[in-house]
Amino acid sequence: MAKGGFPRGMGGGANMNQMIKQAQKMQEQMAKMQEEMEAKTYEATAGGGAVKVTISGKREVQTISLSPDVVDPDDIEMLQDLIVAAVNEGMRKVDADSASQMGALTGGLNIPGLF
């Protein structure tokens, strides 16, 4: 080990400053990406379009639209299942887009706590 306790290339001031600048830039880009994600909306359907949901990038359900054909008082369970399926699909779309955006920002680097 070199004098000073750091292996070669790990204690240099210029190198550390560059790493800090890169981290700050990434943090700014992540904040901007998060704002953009939160402004987006995602649509998902179930039952061949009989149930449609709109979900925000904040993972909040904004609307649920039901086709009159799917509203059967004798089969409420089917309607409930379709709503759950549509909401879950919408959440998967939000998560997939978020992971894709984050992957593009970090270059595929897996940073614990960000995903």
N, C-alpha and C positions, 0 to 999 in steps of 0.2 A: 504494500500500500504506500502511496506517496505521502510526503509530509503534509500535515494538516488533516489527516484522517479520511480524506475522500479519495476514492479511486480516480484515476485519470479521467478528465472530462466531466466530472460530476460536481465540481465545486467552483467552476469558473464563474465570475460575476457576470460577464457578458452573456454566457450561455444561460444562466439563471434568469437574467432580465428578458432574454428572448422567450424563454419558456413562460414567464409571467405574462408577457405581452400576448403570446399565442392563447393562453388560457383566458385572458380578459376578452380577446376578440371572439373566442368560441362562446364565452358566456353571453356576450352581446348578441351574437347570432342565434343562440338558443332562445333568448328572451324574445327576439323578433319572430322566430319560428313559432314559439308558443302563442304569441299574439295572433299570428296568421292562422294557426290551427284553430284557435278559439273562435275566430270569425267565420270559419267554414261551417257548412251544414252537410249532412249525409242522409241519404234516403235508403231505406231498405224495405223489402216487401216479403210477404209470406202468403201462402195459399194462392199462388198464381196472380198475385196483385190484389187479392181481396182485402188484405191488411197492409197499409203503408204507414211507415213511421219516418219522421224527420228528427234527427238527433244533431245537436250542436257539437262543435269541437270541444266543448267543455263537458261532454258526455251527459248532456241533459236532454231528455225527450222534449221536443218542442210541439210536435203534432202527432196524432194518430188518426188515420183516415180509414173508415170501414166501408166496404161495399155493402149495400143493402142485402145482397144475396147471402152474405156470410152471417147475418144476424138471424139466428134461428133460436127462438126461446126454448126449444126442446133440446138444444145442443150447445149450451153455454160453454161447456168444457172445451169444445173444438175452437171456439172463438178465443177463449183465454189462451189456449196453446198457440194459436196463430199470432196473437199479440206478443206473447213471450218470444216466439221464434223471430218475429220481425225486429223486436227491440234488440235481441241478442245479435242478430246479423248486423244491425246498425252499429252496435258497439264494436263488433269485430272490424267493421270498415274504419271506424275512428282509430282503433288501435293499430291497424295495418298501415294506415296513412301516417300516423304518428311515428311508428317504427321506421317507415321508409324515409320520412323527413329527417329523423334523428340519424339514421344510417348515412344519409347523404352528407349531413353536417359533420359527423365524426369520422367519416371515411371507413365505416364499419367497425370502428374501435368500440369495444364493449366497455362502457364506463359504468361500474356498479352504482346503483341508485338513480340512474337516469331513465331506465326502461321499466 
